[in-house]
Structures are given as structure tokens and as C-alpha cells.
Amino acid sequence: MKITNNTINIKSRGGIEIIVLNKKVKELVKKSGISNGFLIAFIKHTTAGLKINENEARLLKDIANFLEKAAPKNNKYFHDDIHLRDCPPDERTNAHAHLKQFGLNTSELIPVVNGDLVLGKWQSLFFVELDGSREREIHVQIVGN
């Protein structure tokens, strides 16, 4: 059994940003030489997420609107009372991003068969930024033969 570990670096621009990862992860599978196994993508962030869904421009706008309605940036949140928390005084007020992330994933597992990702016809792997602009890392581990 072979295991490869990789990092995808992303510099987000701001607000809610949905970034397709298919091309990058397919390149990593090819580079790994693994024909059959699985890929796991994982992030160590609490204000961003991973999700598999359809890559259609109008749907992506709907998803961003849905997330914003679920936790509007301009609402009052306990987490944003920086003066009441044990954190640096210049800490971001980003409770909205944490709440949006609560409905997303920190990891996605995708089978690899015959050297390719097993995704449905309309499925794409997305990185979802909820508190940009930031530099983010996605850890990608590919395991198999």
C-alpha cells in the first residue's frame, strides 16, 4: 500500500468564495501513481469548508446566498464580543463564518478507481471560503495501490 501527502495552497479574495478543486486533486492522483484506493481532502480551518456538489454558476450563487442568509455577516453574535473573550484585541469578528462552516465539512473522502476520482457526472469538490481574504491549506492524502 502506498500513501502520498500533499498540500494545496489557496489565497482567498474575500467574503464567501467557492473554489473548484477537481483539476488540482486529479493532478495529485495522477502524480501519486495510485490506481485504486481513496483520496481524503482535509482542512484545519474553522471558517472554511469542503463540500461536493454541482459546479454550475447559478447554483454556486444560490449556495453563497443560502450561506449568507443562514448567518448574515451583520448580525450580532456572542463570539464577536472580542472584549469578553480571551483573544488578541485585533481578532476578527467572524462568528458568521464559524456558523456557516457548521453546515459544511472539514473533510471529503473520494474513491480512486483505475487512476481516476469516482465522482458523479455533475459532482465537483469545492473549497468554500467563508472569512476571506486569507491563506488556506488543504491537506490531500491519497492511499492505495
RACOR-V190672 format. One line per field, one symbol per residue. ss: DSSP state (H for helix, E for strand, L for the rest). psi: psi as a letter, one per 40 degrees, with the letter a starting at -180 (. if undefined). burial: + if it has 9 or more other C-alpha atoms within 8 Angstrom, else -. A space follows every 50 residues. Layout:
BEGIN
ss = ???
psi = ???
burial = ???
END
This chain:
BEGIN
ss = LEEEEEEEEEELLLEEEEEELHHHHHHHHHHHLLLLEEEEEEELLLLEEE EEEELLHHHHHHHHHHHHHHLLLLLLLHHHLHHHLLLLLLLLLLHHHHHH HLLLELEEEEEEELLEELLLLLEEEEEEEEEELLEEEEEEEEEEL
psi = hihihihhhhhidiahhhhhedddddddddddehdhbihhhiifiefiii ihahghddddddddddddddgideihiddegdeeigiideiihfdddddd ddeaieihhhihhfeihgiideiihihhhefihihihhhhhhha.
burial = -------+---+-+++++-+++--++-+++---++++++++++---++++ +++-+---++---+--++--+-------++++-----------+++++++ +--+++++-++++-+++-----++++++++++++-+++++++++-
END
